[in-house]
Amino acid sequence: MNPYIPRVVPIVDIREETPDTKTFTIAAPMSFQPGQFVELSVFGYGEAPISISGGDGKKIDLTIRAVGNVTNKIHRMQVGEYVGVRGPFGNGWPVEKAKGKNLLIVAGGIGLAPLKPVVEHVCSHREEFRNVTLLYGARKPSLMLFKYKFDEWAGYMDLLLTVDEAEPGWEGHVGVVTTLCDKIRHVADTITLMCGPPIMMKYTSMVLLELGFPPSEMYLSLERNMKCGIGICGHCAVGGVYVCRDGPVFSLNKAFRFIEKPHEVQGVLD
Ligand SMILES: Cc1cc2nc3c(=O)[nH]c(=O)nc-3n(C[C@H](O)[C@H](O)[C@H](O)COP(=O)(O)OP(=O)(O)OC[C@H]3O[C@@H](n4cnc5c(N)ncnc54)[C@H](O)[C@@H]3O)c2cc1C
């Protein structure tokens, strides 16, 4: 099998999540680990790495925000049209390591997409974990992903939501994700999984480090410009690792070897 040749598969469902984000279900049979991604081709436009946000072995879900060439084009496509897909690639979240422990999931904006398979794993295997908390923040309530899942998820975990800016009808918390951190009940024996904009991950890491979470037990998913997805082309090489092959999920202490370590945490980590 040539790993550069995509499988050509149809779009079988499209769900509008927010004004700029849709979930595309494509008929690509594959098994995957939560946190893995595929290289998605839109023919004539290019390829982009996209996390798998769900799947049943026969189909996968890709939750895509329209930001550029490939992603804007797929937003104009319809059910029945064809895309290419390679993968799954990458290492995924350390779900096995979290078994028997507390689990803290922190997501910002579109960062909930790669974490959704973990959340769904928790719902279907609740007995594998101790306390589970999901903190999710978005800029506005209308920009929250997967709102139709929140009631179900809240039956299995502490679900804490926040928005930077309220809209009419929002009666929940207002403030960035870090303002929810004082509601975290369990620090010891906890695995943390985090995905969101770099600024959110930076400040959340700092707050969690101050609360006593060890950096070796905190994991984040890094976004890097990548092409091949299989650790050959070198586009995503940074500090001796290929983000596509060795990541995209890294523990915080490993990530700080090659991303800028915030000045404020120097003392905590050194
Ligand atoms: C491992 C991994 C998983 C990812 N998972 C997802 C996912 O599940 N859903 C998703 O929507 N995206 C995801 N992304 C980001 C996605 O790959 C990029 O948004 C995509 O490559 C953009 O391709 P494009 O051709 O549409 O944009 P381009 O035409 O390449 O870029 C157009 C412009 O948008 C800017 N741009 C590119 N990416 C982003 C971005 N993420 N945010 C803001 N501006 C950007 C570029 O700098 C450029 O100026 C993931 C990235 C990685 C590395």
The ligand as a Gaussian input file, in Angstrom:
#p B3LYP/6-31G(d) Opt

LIG

0 1
 C       -2.970000      17.057000      14.085000
 C       -3.914000      18.145000      13.623000
 C       -5.280000      17.972000      13.794000
 C       -6.165000      18.960000      13.368000
 N       -7.502000      18.751000      13.552000
 C       -8.385000      19.654000      13.096000
 C       -9.791000      19.441000      13.245000
 O      -10.244000      18.428000      13.791000
 N      -10.619000      20.382000      12.743000
 C      -10.160000      21.526000      12.131000
 O      -10.987000      22.347000      11.703000
 N       -8.837000      21.761000      12.001000
 C       -7.952000      20.861000      12.462000
 N       -6.612000      21.084000      12.317000
 C       -6.175000      22.330000      11.669000
 C       -6.295000      22.158000      10.153000
 O       -5.371000      21.175000       9.712000
 C       -6.000000      23.484000       9.444000
 O       -7.014000      24.400000       9.790000
 C       -6.021000      23.222000       7.943000
 O       -4.792000      22.641000       7.582000
 C       -6.226000      24.452000       7.175000
 O       -6.135000      24.066000       5.816000
 P       -6.700000      24.995000       4.698000
 O       -6.168000      24.482000       3.387000
 O       -8.174000      25.127000       4.796000
 O       -6.072000      26.403000       5.058000
 P       -4.841000      27.124000       4.343000
 O       -5.299000      27.579000       3.016000
 O       -3.647000      26.260000       4.449000
 O       -4.651000      28.356000       5.305000
 C       -5.338000      29.557000       5.053000
 C       -5.011000      30.547000       6.115000
 O       -5.565000      30.099000       7.333000
 C       -4.536000      30.050000       8.294000
 N       -4.816000      28.889000       9.084000
 C       -4.479000      27.636000       8.790000
 N       -4.879000      26.839000       9.779000
 C       -5.495000      27.618000      10.694000
 C       -6.115000      27.370000      11.932000
 N       -6.177000      26.142000      12.450000
 N       -6.660000      28.409000      12.599000
 C       -6.594000      29.646000      12.102000
 N       -6.000000      29.946000      10.947000
 C       -5.459000      28.942000      10.254000
 C       -3.248000      29.935000       7.583000
 O       -2.203000      30.464000       8.355000
 C       -3.528000      30.733000       6.344000
 O       -3.306000      32.099000       6.585000
 C       -5.686000      20.144000      12.764000
 C       -4.309000      20.316000      12.590000
 C       -3.436000      19.340000      13.028000
 C       -1.959000      19.534000      12.840000

